[in-house]
Amino acid sequence: MRRYIFYLLLVITLSVTATYAQNEADPSEIYNKAETAFEKGDLPQAITLYKKVIELLPDSFEPKYQCANAYLAIGKAESISEAVELLKEVTKLKPDFARGYATLGNALSRLNENEAAEAALRQALKLDEKLPIRNLLAEILISRKAYKEAETELKALISQSKAEVRTYLLLAFAQEEQNQLEAAIITYNRANELQPNDVDILYRRGQVYLKQKNFATAITDLKKAYELSQNNVAIGLALVESYKQSGDNKSAIALTQTLAEKASPETQAILTEQLAQLGANADAIGKLEKLLESAPKNIQYLTQLGQLYLSINPIKSVTYWQQAVEINPSPDNQVGLASALLKSQKYNDSIQYFKTVLSQNPNNYEAHAGMALALFKLGQFAPSAEQFIWVIKARPNNSINYYFLGICFDKLMDYRQALSAYELFIKTADPKLRKGEIEEVNIRLPILRRQIEKQPKKK
């Protein structure tokens, strides 16, 4: 049908042009051959023939439109660019041609020129609101986080009874991003009715149930999606997260270990982080050390091992961080090494690394915080107080820094500033998390106040 409509238009075009002599090329005949080549899949030949028609009829939009479609069918970036140029000419020659704008929008989106694509698609819908391009427009809107606008376009498509599974998936995602979780579930349910046991639908719906903290239903969806996907790692990780949040660490650890058995080394490194978060440090360390055997200079493995050993074996943590720093002395790696030295009670060594980092970046919070604690441990309370004041200004909500600052001023016999720091600590500290420190400060405060009273008042 498409072929004959454009052929008829071409015949009409020719009827108002000069009659061709027998020795001249007949555009309608060439056009007909181009269409035949297109239908047979001989795209290069079709393009060659369309271009001949374009040369003969430069003001006719039909051959340019068909030639653009042939370029789009090839699908290569350079071919799509050729199609875009032709389609721009088509829309200039025929500004009321809705499909011309629709095809232009599609081509531009394939080149990731989304702003121009959106404009073309909106113009197409302005000319013909029933064109099947709202899904594409919604995808572009979602890409720039215009979720409400995308929702409007998708609901318009549903109202026209032209929705497909993709429509409901896009709508559910737009609703989810607007935190309309109940609406998203209903939309995913509709998609599931149209396409039961679809991995993507089950996976996405499971993620929404997880956000709702409906762990049992999330696990049901994600477990089914995981099985149907033949153990997809991304879905498996989502299922692990569901187990973890539901408090079923045993199932979470078991699944993580299963995922790691067949995973690539890169994915195994991610899974070891998951094991560590689940409290299975020994398993995580074992897997990483095995990975390190085959890649002894892998920075990711070395830094992960440095972090995992920090609380259980600081000296071994130092060893791994030293190797990481030798390979890449980045500020992050030097802070990691300095923190391990601090934990190993090698305070002067840690200070040297913290100083090196601060010479490169004076605003590195971790280096200031580590320096403050190292100086505190060495009994150097004046410079330690200076560092704690810096970190408090940078992050005033971290209550433990007020506690250490109070002790510094207390040791320096600056009781008024000590009292102020202690009071801020009591005001901001979590009563459960900092119970011991709060009790210590409450015992110290009355004594501190008496000492302040005995001090001569400043004039």
C-alpha positions as CSV (number, residue, x, y, z in Angstrom):
1,M,0.0,0.0,0.0
2,R,2.8,2.4,0.9
3,R,4.5,1.8,-2.4
4,Y,1.4,2.6,-4.4
5,I,0.4,5.7,-2.5
6,F,3.8,7.3,-3.1
7,Y,3.8,6.1,-6.7
8,L,0.4,7.8,-7.2
9,L,1.8,11.0,-5.7
10,L,4.8,10.8,-8.0
11,V,2.5,10.3,-11.0
12,I,0.5,13.4,-9.9
13,T,3.8,15.3,-9.6
14,L,4.9,14.2,-13.1
15,S,1.5,15.3,-14.6
16,V,2.3,18.9,-13.8
17,T,5.8,18.8,-15.1
18,A,7.1,18.9,-18.6
19,T,6.7,15.8,-20.8
20,Y,9.9,13.7,-20.9
21,A,11.3,12.9,-24.3
22,Q,11.9,9.2,-25.1
23,N,15.6,9.6,-24.6
24,E,15.3,11.2,-21.2
25,A,15.0,9.2,-18.0
26,D,11.5,8.5,-16.7
27,P,11.4,9.4,-12.9
28,S,8.3,7.2,-12.3
29,E,10.0,4.2,-13.9
30,I,13.2,4.7,-11.9
31,Y,11.2,5.3,-8.7
32,N,9.3,2.0,-9.3
33,K,12.6,0.2,-9.7
34,A,13.8,1.8,-6.5
35,E,10.7,0.6,-4.6
36,T,11.2,-2.9,-6.0
37,A,14.8,-3.0,-4.8
38,F,13.8,-1.7,-1.4
39,E,11.2,-4.4,-1.0
40,K,13.7,-7.1,-2.0
41,G,16.2,-5.8,0.6
42,D,18.7,-4.4,-1.9
43,L,19.1,-1.2,0.0
44,P,22.3,0.2,-1.7
45,Q,20.6,-0.3,-5.1
46,A,17.4,1.3,-3.8
47,I,19.3,4.3,-2.5
48,T,21.2,4.7,-5.8
49,L,17.9,4.7,-7.7
50,Y,16.1,7.1,-5.3
51,K,18.9,9.5,-5.6
52,K,18.5,9.5,-9.4
53,V,14.8,10.4,-8.9
54,I,15.8,13.2,-6.5
55,E,18.2,14.6,-9.1
56,L,15.3,14.7,-11.6
57,L,12.7,15.9,-9.2
58,P,14.5,18.0,-6.5
59,D,11.3,19.6,-5.3
60,S,9.5,16.3,-4.7
61,F,9.4,15.1,-1.1
62,E,8.4,11.5,-1.8
63,P,11.7,10.1,-3.2
64,K,13.6,11.9,-0.4
65,Y,11.4,10.3,2.2
66,Q,11.7,6.8,0.8
67,C,15.5,7.2,0.4
68,A,15.7,8.3,4.0
69,N,13.8,5.1,5.0
70,A,16.3,3.0,3.0
71,Y,19.2,4.7,4.9
72,L,17.4,4.0,8.2
73,A,17.0,0.4,7.3
74,I,20.8,0.1,6.8
75,G,21.1,1.2,10.4
76,K,24.7,2.4,10.5
77,A,25.4,5.8,12.2
78,E,26.5,7.4,9.0
79,S,23.4,6.1,7.1
80,I,21.1,7.5,9.8
81,S,22.9,10.9,9.5
82,E,22.2,10.8,5.8
83,A,18.5,10.0,6.5
84,V,18.3,12.9,8.9
85,E,19.5,15.4,6.3
86,L,17.0,14.0,3.8
87,L,14.1,14.1,6.3
88,K,14.9,17.7,7.2
89,E,14.4,18.5,3.5
90,V,11.2,16.5,3.4
91,T,9.7,18.5,6.3
92,K,10.6,21.8,4.5
93,L,9.1,20.7,1.3
94,K,6.0,19.2,3.0
95,P,5.5,20.9,6.4
96,D,2.1,19.2,6.9
97,F,3.6,15.7,6.5
98,A,3.2,14.2,9.9
99,R,5.0,11.0,9.2
100,G,8.0,13.0,7.9
101,Y,8.4,14.6,11.3
102,A,7.7,11.2,13.1
103,T,10.4,9.5,11.0
104,L,12.8,12.4,11.6
105,G,12.2,12.2,15.3
106,N,12.9,8.5,15.3
107,A,16.2,9.0,13.3
108,L,17.4,11.8,15.6
109,S,16.7,9.7,18.7
110,R,18.9,6.9,17.2
111,L,21.7,9.5,17.0
112,N,21.0,10.5,20.6
113,E,20.0,14.0,19.5
114,N,17.1,13.9,21.9
115,E,16.2,17.5,22.1
116,A,15.8,17.8,18.3
117,A,14.0,14.4,18.3
118,E,11.5,15.5,20.9
119,A,10.7,18.7,18.9
120,A,10.1,16.6,15.7
121,L,7.9,14.1,17.5
122,R,5.8,16.8,19.1
123,Q,5.3,18.4,15.7
124,A,4.3,15.1,14.3
125,L,1.7,14.6,17.0
126,K,0.4,18.2,16.5
127,L,-0.3,17.2,12.9
128,D,-1.6,13.8,13.7
129,E,-2.3,12.9,17.3
130,K,-2.9,9.2,16.4
131,L,0.6,8.5,15.2
132,P,2.2,5.5,17.1
133,I,5.2,7.5,18.4
134,R,4.2,8.3,22.0
135,N,6.2,5.4,23.4
136,L,9.4,6.9,21.8
137,L,8.5,10.4,22.9
138,A,7.9,9.1,26.5
139,E,11.4,7.4,26.4
140,I,13.0,10.7,25.5
141,L,11.1,12.5,28.2
142,I,12.1,9.8,30.8
143,S,15.7,10.2,29.7
144,R,15.6,13.9,30.8
145,K,13.6,13.0,33.9
146,A,10.4,14.6,32.7
147,Y,8.4,11.8,34.3
148,K,5.1,13.7,34.6
149,E,5.1,14.7,30.9
150,A,6.0,11.1,30.0
151,E,3.1,9.8,32.1
152,T,0.7,12.2,30.2
153,E,1.9,10.9,26.8
154,L,1.6,7.3,27.8
155,K,-1.9,7.7,29.3
156,A,-3.0,9.4,26.1
157,L,-1.8,6.4,24.2
158,I,-3.7,4.0,26.5
159,S,-6.8,6.1,26.1
160,Q,-6.5,5.5,22.3
161,S,-6.5,1.8,23.0
162,K,-3.1,1.5,21.3
163,A,-1.0,0.6,24.3
164,E,1.3,-2.3,24.2
165,V,3.5,-4.0,26.9
166,R,6.2,-1.4,26.4
167,T,3.7,1.4,27.1
168,Y,2.8,-0.1,30.5
169,L,6.5,-0.7,31.3
170,L,7.4,2.9,30.5
171,L,4.4,4.2,32.4
172,A,5.2,2.1,35.5
173,F,8.7,3.4,35.5
174,A,7.6,7.0,35.2
175,Q,5.2,6.4,38.1
176,E,7.9,4.7,40.2
177,E,10.3,7.6,39.7
178,Q,7.5,10.0,40.9
179,N,7.2,7.7,44.0
180,Q,3.7,6.7,42.9
181,L,4.5,3.1,44.0
182,E,0.9,1.8,44.3
183,A,0.1,3.2,40.8
184,A,3.3,1.6,39.5
185,I,2.3,-1.8,40.9
186,I,-1.1,-1.6,39.2
187,T,0.6,-0.7,35.9
188,Y,3.1,-3.5,36.2
189,N,0.2,-5.9,36.9
190,R,-1.5,-4.8,33.7
191,A,1.8,-5.4,31.8
192,N,2.0,-8.8,33.4
193,E,-1.6,-9.6,32.3
194,L,-0.6,-8.9,28.7
195,Q,2.7,-10.8,28.9
196,P,2.8,-13.3,31.8
197,N,6.0,-14.6,33.3
198,D,8.1,-11.9,31.6
199,V,11.5,-11.5,33.3
200,D,11.7,-7.8,33.0
201,I,8.2,-7.2,34.3
202,L,8.7,-9.5,37.3
203,Y,12.1,-7.9,38.0
204,R,10.9,-4.4,37.9
205,R,7.7,-5.1,39.9
206,G,9.8,-6.9,42.5
207,Q,12.0,-3.8,42.8
208,V,8.9,-1.7,43.6
209,Y,7.7,-4.2,46.2
210,L,11.2,-3.9,47.7
211,K,10.8,-0.1,47.9
212,Q,7.5,-0.7,49.6
213,K,9.3,-3.0,52.1
214,N,6.8,-5.7,51.0
215,F,9.7,-8.2,51.2
216,A,7.7,-11.5,50.9
217,T,6.1,-10.4,47.6
218,A,9.4,-8.8,46.3
219,I,11.2,-12.1,47.0
220,T,8.4,-14.1,45.1
221,D,8.7,-11.9,42.0
222,L,12.5,-11.6,42.0
223,K,13.0,-15.3,42.7
224,K,10.8,-16.2,39.7
225,A,12.5,-13.6,37.5
226,Y,15.9,-15.0,38.6
227,E,14.9,-18.6,37.7
228,L,13.3,-17.6,34.4
229,S,16.4,-15.5,33.5
230,Q,18.6,-18.6,34.1
231,N,20.4,-17.0,37.0
232,N,21.0,-13.5,35.8
233,V,23.5,-11.8,38.2
234,A,21.7,-8.4,38.3
235,I,18.4,-10.0,39.2
236,G,20.2,-12.3,41.7
237,L,21.7,-9.2,43.4
238,A,18.3,-7.7,43.7
239,L,17.1,-10.9,45.3
240,V,20.0,-10.8,47.7
241,E,19.0,-7.3,48.7
242,S,15.5,-8.5,49.3
243,Y,16.7,-11.3,51.5
244,K,19.1,-8.9,53.4
245,Q,16.4,-6.3,54.0
246,S,13.9,-8.9,55.2
247,G,16.5,-10.1,57.7
248,D,17.2,-13.4,56.0
249,N,21.0,-13.1,55.9
250,K,21.4,-16.8,55.6
251,S,19.6,-16.9,52.3
252,A,21.4,-13.7,51.2
253,I,24.8,-15.2,51.8
254,A,24.0,-18.5,50.2
255,L,22.7,-16.8,47.0
256,T,25.7,-14.5,46.9
257,Q,28.1,-17.4,47.1
258,T,26.1,-19.2,44.3
259,L,26.4,-16.1,42.1
260,A,30.1,-15.9,42.7
261,E,30.8,-19.4,41.6
262,K,30.2,-18.7,37.9
263,A,30.7,-14.9,37.8
264,S,33.5,-13.1,36.1
265,P,36.4,-11.8,38.2
266,E,35.0,-8.3,38.1
267,T,31.6,-9.4,39.2
268,Q,33.1,-11.6,41.9
269,A,34.8,-8.5,43.4
270,I,31.4,-6.8,43.6
271,L,29.9,-9.9,45.2
272,T,32.7,-10.0,47.8
273,E,31.6,-6.5,48.9
274,Q,28.1,-7.9,49.3
275,L,29.4,-10.7,51.4
276,A,31.2,-8.3,53.6
277,Q,28.1,-6.2,54.1
278,L,26.3,-9.3,55.1
279,G,28.9,-10.0,57.8
280,A,30.6,-12.9,55.9
281,N,34.0,-11.3,56.0
282,A,35.9,-14.6,56.0
283,D,34.2,-15.7,52.8
284,A,34.8,-12.3,51.2
285,I,38.4,-12.3,52.1
286,G,38.9,-15.9,50.9
287,K,37.4,-15.1,47.5
288,L,39.4,-11.9,47.1
289,E,42.7,-13.5,48.1
290,K,42.1,-16.2,45.5
291,L,41.3,-13.6,42.9
292,L,44.5,-11.8,43.9
293,E,46.6,-14.9,43.2
294,S,45.8,-14.6,39.5
295,A,46.0,-10.7,39.4
296,P,48.5,-9.7,42.1
297,K,48.5,-6.0,41.0
298,N,44.8,-5.5,40.8
299,I,44.1,-2.3,42.7
300,Q,40.4,-3.2,43.4
301,Y,41.3,-6.5,45.1
302,L,44.1,-4.9,47.1
303,T,42.0,-2.0,48.4
304,Q,39.0,-4.2,49.2
305,L,41.3,-6.6,51.2
306,G,42.8,-3.5,52.9
307,Q,39.3,-2.4,53.9
308,L,38.1,-5.9,55.0
309,Y,41.2,-6.5,57.2
310,L,41.1,-3.1,58.8
311,S,38.9,-4.1,61.8
312,I,40.1,-7.7,62.2
313,N,43.8,-7.5,61.4
314,P,45.1,-3.9,60.9
315,I,48.7,-5.0,60.3
316,K,47.6,-7.2,57.3
317,S,45.4,-4.3,56.2
318,V,48.6,-2.1,56.1
319,T,50.3,-4.7,53.9
320,Y,47.6,-4.6,51.3
321,W,47.3,-0.8,51.3
322,Q,51.0,-0.5,50.9
323,Q,50.9,-2.6,47.8
324,A,48.0,-0.5,46.5
325,V,49.9,2.7,47.1
326,E,53.1,1.4,45.4
327,I,51.0,0.7,42.3
328,N,48.8,3.9,42.5
329,P,49.6,6.5,45.1
330,S,46.3,8.2,44.8
331,P,44.9,10.3,47.7
332,D,42.2,7.6,48.4
333,N,44.8,4.9,48.6
334,Q,47.1,6.9,50.8
335,V,44.2,7.7,53.1
336,G,43.5,4.0,53.2
337,L,47.1,3.2,54.2
338,A,47.2,6.0,56.7
339,S,43.9,4.8,58.3
340,A,45.4,1.2,58.6
341,L,48.6,2.6,60.2
342,L,46.4,4.6,62.6
343,K,44.4,1.4,63.5
344,S,47.8,-0.4,63.9
345,Q,48.8,2.3,66.4
346,K,51.6,3.6,64.2
347,Y,50.5,7.1,64.7
348,N,53.5,9.1,63.5
349,D,53.6,7.0,60.2
350,S,49.9,7.6,59.7
351,I,50.3,11.4,60.2
352,Q,53.0,11.5,57.5
353,Y,50.6,10.0,54.9
354,F,47.7,12.2,56.1
355,K,50.0,15.2,55.6
356,T,50.9,14.1,52.1
357,V,47.2,13.9,51.2
358,L,46.5,17.3,52.7
359,S,49.4,18.8,50.7
360,Q,47.6,17.7,47.6
361,N,44.1,18.5,48.7
362,P,43.7,20.7,51.8
363,N,40.0,19.9,52.0
364,N,40.2,16.1,52.2
365,Y,37.8,15.4,55.1
366,E,39.1,11.8,55.8
367,A,42.7,13.1,56.1
368,H,41.8,15.8,58.5
369,A,39.7,13.4,60.6
370,G,42.5,10.8,60.7
371,M,45.1,13.4,61.5
372,A,42.9,14.7,64.4
373,L,42.6,11.2,65.9
374,A,46.3,10.4,65.4
375,L,47.4,13.6,67.1
376,F,44.9,12.9,69.9
377,K,46.4,9.4,70.4
378,L,49.9,11.0,70.7
379,G,48.7,13.4,73.3
380,Q,49.2,16.4,71.1
381,F,46.0,18.0,72.1
382,A,46.4,21.6,70.7
383,P,47.0,20.5,67.1
384,S,44.5,17.8,67.5
385,A,41.9,20.4,68.6
386,E,42.6,22.4,65.5
387,Q,41.9,19.4,63.3
388,F,38.7,18.5,65.1
389,I,37.5,22.1,64.7
390,W,38.1,21.8,61.0
391,V,36.2,18.5,60.7
392,I,33.3,19.9,62.8
393,K,33.0,22.9,60.5
394,A,33.0,20.6,57.5
395,R,30.4,18.2,59.0
396,P,28.7,19.6,62.1
397,N,26.3,16.7,62.5
398,N,29.1,14.1,63.4
399,S,28.6,14.2,67.2
400,I,31.7,12.1,68.2
401,N,34.0,15.0,67.0
402,Y,32.5,17.3,69.7
403,Y,33.4,14.6,72.3
404,F,37.1,14.4,71.2
405,L,37.3,18.2,71.0
406,G,35.9,18.5,74.5
407,I,38.6,16.1,75.8
408,C,41.3,18.2,73.9
409,F,40.2,21.4,75.6
410,D,39.8,19.6,78.9
411,K,43.4,18.4,78.7
412,L,44.5,21.9,77.8
413,M,42.7,23.2,80.8
414,D,40.5,25.4,78.7
415,Y,37.4,24.4,80.7
416,R,34.9,26.8,79.2
417,Q,35.5,25.6,75.6
418,A,35.6,22.0,76.9
419,L,32.2,22.6,78.5
420,S,30.8,24.1,75.3
421,A,32.1,21.1,73.2
422,Y,30.7,18.5,75.7
423,E,27.3,20.2,75.7
424,L,27.2,20.1,71.9
425,F,28.1,16.4,72.1
426,I,25.3,15.6,74.5
427,K,22.9,17.6,72.3
428,T,23.7,15.9,69.1
429,A,24.8,12.3,70.1
430,D,22.6,9.3,69.6
431,P,21.7,8.1,73.1
432,K,21.9,4.4,72.1
433,L,25.0,4.6,69.9
434,R,27.0,6.8,72.2
435,K,25.7,5.6,75.6
436,G,29.2,5.1,77.1
437,E,30.6,8.4,76.0
438,I,27.5,10.3,77.2
439,E,27.8,8.7,80.6
440,E,31.4,9.7,80.8
441,V,30.6,13.3,79.9
442,N,27.7,13.5,82.4
443,I,30.1,12.4,85.1
444,R,32.7,15.0,84.0
445,L,30.3,18.0,83.6
446,P,29.7,18.9,87.3
447,I,33.4,18.7,88.0
448,L,34.1,20.9,85.0
449,R,31.6,23.5,86.1
450,R,33.2,23.7,89.5
451,Q,36.6,24.1,87.9
452,I,35.2,27.0,85.8
453,E,33.8,28.7,88.9
454,K,37.3,28.6,90.5
455,Q,39.0,30.2,87.6
456,P,39.3,33.9,87.6
457,K,36.8,35.6,85.4
458,K,38.1,37.3,82.3
459,K,37.9,41.1,82.4
